[in-house]
Amino acid sequence: MEMHQIRYFLAVCDQGTFTRAAQSAYISQPSLTQAIKKLEEELGGELFSRDRTGCRLTDLGRLVEPNLRQIFREAQAIKAEAIRFTRLNTVPLRIGMMTTISSHRLSSVFADYQQAYPRIELELIVDSESSLLTQLDAGYLDLVISAPADLHERAYHFLPLYEERYVVAFSARHRFNQSQRIDLKAIQSEPYLDRLNCELRDKLKSVCQDRHIDLYPTYRSNSEEWILNMVRAGIGVALLPEFTVPKDAEYVKFRYLTDPEISRTIQAIYQTQVSPKSELQDLLAKLKMGL
């Protein structure tokens, strides 16, 4: 399997006909057809079925299309990175950021780091913790910033960065704005907005069960932005990490959760079996000093 065969296959997927695919790839249609035929021989079956309107993926084509598209994207990324490195003499540093970690606390540290080290090219990947750790294990990431619950048995180095308490977020028009203290029992009587990506959902569920508290969600989302917008609109209240709520937000207010207080530790995670490159060591020092 060669990369140009994958490129031609994806061109047909995107263009819908061999003719338009050949035009978009700037090759002759016979050459494209021959490359697709060789790819089909290697994969053991036809990838497209043709009709009067064009061509469609077969079952085999639909099966392999996502993986071939991913292979092509990764190859393009590797090529682009190599070009940047050789032409600009920059050093790429890939950092995975768990989706629920706000940029407010870390963005200024990254800005200071890049001013101090202009040759370093930072690439921030925002994803779930499990996906980021898989990429870290595979060597695609140099560092993961997350709030791990029980990962210390795995072969990682952990550098604690800062503690973050959980807050109750609500609209500025909400009655909670007159309260100084808010506990779980008070939230029970309010429409609750459930954060599907919250790493403490299981812990919170256990606490609620022990206290016979029922937080029935009226809205669920895996997006912190959507949860904040729902809070802002007055649809309900939410439990959020404190730095997720902008301190200068006019329409979203918060109070620290009491009884119980819940917090998490944000940590930098990197592999133990790989000696960290000097650029990563400099970033870790900057993170620790800046936070």
C-alpha positions as CSV (number, residue, x, y, z in Angstrom):
1,M,0.0,0.0,0.0
2,E,1.5,3.3,-1.1
3,M,0.5,6.8,0.0
4,H,-0.5,8.0,-3.4
5,Q,-3.0,5.1,-3.6
6,I,-4.5,6.3,-0.3
7,R,-4.6,9.9,-1.6
8,Y,-6.4,8.8,-4.8
9,F,-8.9,6.6,-2.8
10,L,-9.8,9.6,-0.6
11,A,-10.1,11.8,-3.6
12,V,-12.7,9.5,-5.1
13,C,-14.5,9.4,-1.7
14,D,-14.6,13.2,-1.5
15,Q,-15.4,13.9,-5.2
16,G,-17.9,11.2,-5.9
17,T,-16.6,10.2,-9.3
18,F,-13.3,8.9,-10.7
19,T,-13.3,11.8,-13.3
20,R,-13.5,14.6,-10.7
21,A,-11.1,12.8,-8.4
22,A,-8.5,12.6,-11.2
23,Q,-9.0,16.3,-11.9
24,S,-8.6,17.2,-8.2
25,A,-5.4,15.1,-7.9
26,Y,-4.0,16.5,-11.2
27,I,-3.5,13.1,-12.8
28,S,-5.1,11.2,-15.6
29,Q,-8.1,9.1,-14.9
30,P,-6.5,5.9,-16.2
31,S,-3.6,6.4,-13.8
32,L,-6.0,7.0,-10.9
33,T,-8.1,4.0,-11.8
34,Q,-5.0,1.7,-12.0
35,A,-3.8,2.9,-8.6
36,I,-7.3,2.2,-7.0
37,K,-7.3,-1.2,-8.7
38,K,-3.9,-2.1,-7.2
39,L,-5.2,-1.0,-3.8
40,E,-8.3,-3.2,-4.2
41,E,-6.1,-6.1,-5.0
42,E,-4.0,-5.6,-1.9
43,L,-7.0,-5.2,0.3
44,G,-8.8,-8.2,-1.2
45,G,-12.0,-6.6,-2.7
46,E,-13.7,-3.8,-4.5
47,L,-13.8,-0.4,-2.7
48,F,-16.3,1.3,-5.0
49,S,-19.4,0.4,-6.8
50,R,-20.3,2.5,-9.9
51,D,-23.7,3.6,-11.2
52,R,-25.0,6.4,-13.4
53,T,-24.7,9.1,-10.7
54,G,-21.1,8.3,-9.9
55,C,-19.6,5.8,-7.5
56,R,-20.2,4.7,-3.9
57,L,-18.2,3.0,-1.3
58,T,-18.7,-0.8,-0.9
59,D,-19.0,-2.4,2.5
60,L,-15.2,-2.9,2.4
61,G,-14.7,0.7,1.3
62,R,-16.7,2.0,4.2
63,L,-14.7,-0.3,6.6
64,V,-11.3,0.9,5.5
65,E,-12.1,4.6,4.8
66,P,-11.7,6.0,8.4
67,N,-8.4,4.2,8.9
68,L,-7.0,5.3,5.5
69,R,-8.1,8.9,6.2
70,Q,-6.4,8.8,9.6
71,I,-3.2,7.4,8.0
72,F,-3.2,10.2,5.4
73,R,-3.7,12.9,8.0
74,E,-0.9,11.6,10.2
75,A,1.4,11.3,7.2
76,Q,0.6,14.9,6.2
77,A,1.2,16.1,9.8
78,I,4.6,14.3,9.9
79,K,5.6,15.9,6.6
80,A,4.5,19.4,7.7
81,E,6.4,19.0,11.0
82,A,9.6,17.9,9.2
83,I,9.3,20.8,6.9
84,R,8.9,23.3,9.7
85,F,11.8,21.8,11.6
86,T,14.2,21.8,8.7
87,R,13.2,25.2,7.3
88,L,12.6,27.1,10.6
89,N,14.8,25.2,12.9
90,T,12.0,24.9,15.5
91,V,11.6,22.2,18.1
92,P,8.0,20.9,18.3
93,L,6.6,20.2,21.8
94,R,3.3,18.4,21.9
95,I,1.1,18.9,25.0
96,G,-2.1,17.0,25.7
97,M,-4.7,19.0,27.7
98,M,-7.7,17.3,29.3
99,T,-10.9,18.7,28.1
100,T,-12.1,20.0,31.5
101,I,-9.0,22.0,32.2
102,S,-9.6,25.7,31.6
103,S,-7.0,27.8,29.7
104,H,-7.3,30.7,32.1
105,R,-4.7,29.4,34.5
106,L,-2.2,28.0,32.0
107,S,-2.2,30.3,28.9
108,S,-0.1,33.0,30.5
109,V,2.5,30.5,31.5
110,F,2.7,29.1,27.9
111,A,3.0,32.7,26.6
112,D,5.9,33.4,29.0
113,Y,7.5,30.1,28.0
114,Q,7.4,30.9,24.2
115,Q,8.8,34.3,24.8
116,A,11.7,32.8,26.7
117,Y,12.2,30.0,24.2
118,P,11.1,31.3,20.7
119,R,12.5,28.2,18.9
120,I,10.0,26.0,20.7
121,E,6.8,25.3,18.8
122,L,4.0,24.4,21.2
123,E,1.1,22.2,19.9
124,L,-1.8,21.8,22.3
125,I,-4.1,18.8,21.9
126,V,-7.4,18.9,23.8
127,D,-9.0,15.5,24.4
128,S,-10.2,13.1,27.0
129,E,-7.7,11.8,29.5
130,S,-7.8,8.2,28.3
131,S,-7.2,9.3,24.7
132,L,-4.3,11.6,25.7
133,L,-2.6,8.9,27.8
134,T,-2.9,6.5,24.8
135,Q,-1.1,9.1,22.7
136,L,1.5,9.7,25.4
137,D,2.2,5.9,25.5
138,A,2.6,5.8,21.7
139,G,5.0,8.7,21.8
140,Y,2.7,11.2,20.0
141,L,2.7,13.5,23.0
142,D,5.5,14.8,25.2
143,L,3.3,15.8,28.1
144,V,-0.2,15.4,29.4
145,I,-1.9,17.9,31.8
146,S,-4.7,16.3,33.6
147,A,-6.4,15.6,36.9
148,P,-5.7,11.8,37.3
149,A,-7.7,9.9,39.9
150,D,-5.7,6.6,40.2
151,L,-3.0,6.4,37.6
152,H,0.0,6.2,40.0
153,E,0.4,2.5,39.4
154,R,1.2,3.2,35.8
155,A,4.7,4.1,34.5
156,Y,4.5,7.9,34.6
157,H,6.1,10.8,36.3
158,F,3.7,13.1,38.0
159,L,4.4,16.8,38.8
160,P,1.6,18.5,40.8
161,L,0.8,21.9,39.4
162,Y,-2.1,23.4,41.4
163,E,-5.2,22.6,43.4
164,E,-8.6,23.5,42.1
165,R,-11.8,23.5,44.1
166,Y,-15.2,22.8,42.7
167,V,-17.8,25.6,42.6
168,V,-21.5,26.0,42.2
169,A,-22.1,28.1,39.1
170,F,-25.4,29.9,38.5
171,S,-27.0,32.8,36.7
172,A,-26.5,36.3,38.1
173,R,-30.3,36.5,38.5
174,H,-30.4,33.2,40.5
175,R,-31.4,33.2,44.2
176,F,-28.0,31.6,45.0
177,N,-26.5,35.0,44.3
178,Q,-27.8,36.1,47.8
179,S,-26.2,33.1,49.5
180,Q,-22.7,32.8,51.0
181,R,-22.6,29.1,51.3
182,I,-24.1,26.4,49.0
183,D,-24.1,22.7,49.7
184,L,-25.2,19.6,47.8
185,K,-28.5,19.5,49.5
186,A,-29.4,23.0,48.3
187,I,-28.5,22.1,44.7
188,Q,-31.0,19.2,44.9
189,S,-33.9,21.5,44.5
190,E,-32.5,23.2,41.4
191,P,-32.4,22.2,37.7
192,Y,-29.0,20.5,37.4
193,L,-26.6,20.7,34.4
194,D,-24.5,17.5,34.2
195,R,-21.0,17.7,32.8
196,L,-20.4,14.3,31.0
197,N,-16.6,14.8,30.9
198,C,-16.3,15.5,34.6
199,E,-13.6,13.2,36.1
200,L,-15.3,13.3,39.5
201,R,-18.8,12.2,38.4
202,D,-18.4,8.8,40.0
203,K,-17.1,10.4,43.3
204,L,-20.0,12.9,43.2
205,K,-22.5,10.1,42.6
206,S,-21.2,8.1,45.5
207,V,-21.4,11.2,47.8
208,C,-24.9,11.9,46.7
209,Q,-26.0,8.3,47.4
210,D,-24.5,8.3,50.9
211,R,-26.4,11.5,51.7
212,H,-29.6,10.5,49.9
213,I,-29.3,13.4,47.6
214,D,-30.8,13.2,44.0
215,L,-29.2,15.5,41.5
216,Y,-31.4,14.8,38.5
217,P,-29.9,16.5,35.4
218,T,-32.2,18.6,33.2
219,Y,-29.4,18.9,30.7
220,R,-26.3,17.0,29.9
221,S,-23.3,18.0,27.7
222,N,-19.6,17.0,27.2
223,S,-18.9,20.7,26.4
224,E,-17.8,23.0,29.2
225,E,-18.8,26.0,26.9
226,W,-22.3,24.7,26.5
227,I,-22.7,24.1,30.2
228,L,-21.6,27.7,30.9
229,N,-24.0,29.0,28.3
230,M,-26.8,27.1,29.9
231,V,-25.9,28.5,33.3
232,R,-25.7,32.0,31.8
233,A,-29.2,31.6,30.3
234,G,-30.6,30.6,33.7
235,I,-31.5,27.1,32.6
236,G,-29.9,25.5,35.7
237,V,-26.9,25.3,38.0
238,A,-23.7,23.3,37.5
239,L,-20.7,22.0,39.5
240,L,-17.5,23.2,37.8
241,P,-13.8,23.5,38.5
242,E,-13.3,27.0,39.8
243,F,-11.0,28.2,36.9
244,T,-13.6,27.2,34.3
245,V,-15.7,30.2,35.4
246,P,-14.3,33.5,34.2
247,K,-13.6,35.7,37.2
248,D,-15.0,38.8,35.3
249,A,-18.1,37.0,34.0
250,E,-21.0,39.4,34.3
251,Y,-23.9,36.9,33.9
252,V,-22.4,33.8,35.6
253,K,-21.6,33.8,39.3
254,F,-20.3,31.1,41.6
255,R,-19.8,30.0,45.2
256,Y,-17.4,27.4,46.5
257,L,-19.2,24.1,47.2
258,T,-19.5,23.3,50.9
259,D,-20.4,20.2,52.7
260,P,-18.6,18.5,51.1
261,E,-15.8,20.5,49.7
262,I,-14.5,18.8,46.5
263,S,-11.2,19.6,44.8
264,R,-8.8,18.1,42.3
265,T,-5.1,18.2,41.7
266,I,-3.9,19.3,38.2
267,Q,-0.8,17.4,37.3
268,A,1.8,17.3,34.5
269,I,2.2,13.6,33.4
270,Y,5.1,12.3,31.3
271,Q,6.7,8.9,30.7
272,T,9.2,7.4,33.0
273,Q,10.9,5.1,30.5
274,V,11.8,8.1,28.2
275,S,14.2,10.7,29.4
276,P,12.5,14.0,28.9
277,K,14.0,16.3,26.3
278,S,15.6,19.5,27.6
279,E,12.8,21.6,26.1
280,L,10.2,19.6,28.2
281,Q,12.3,20.0,31.3
282,D,12.4,23.8,30.8
283,L,8.6,23.8,30.3
284,L,8.0,21.8,33.5
285,A,10.2,24.2,35.4
286,K,8.3,27.1,34.0
287,L,4.9,25.5,34.8
288,K,5.9,24.8,38.4
289,M,7.4,28.3,38.9
290,G,4.5,30.2,37.1
291,L,1.8,28.4,39.0
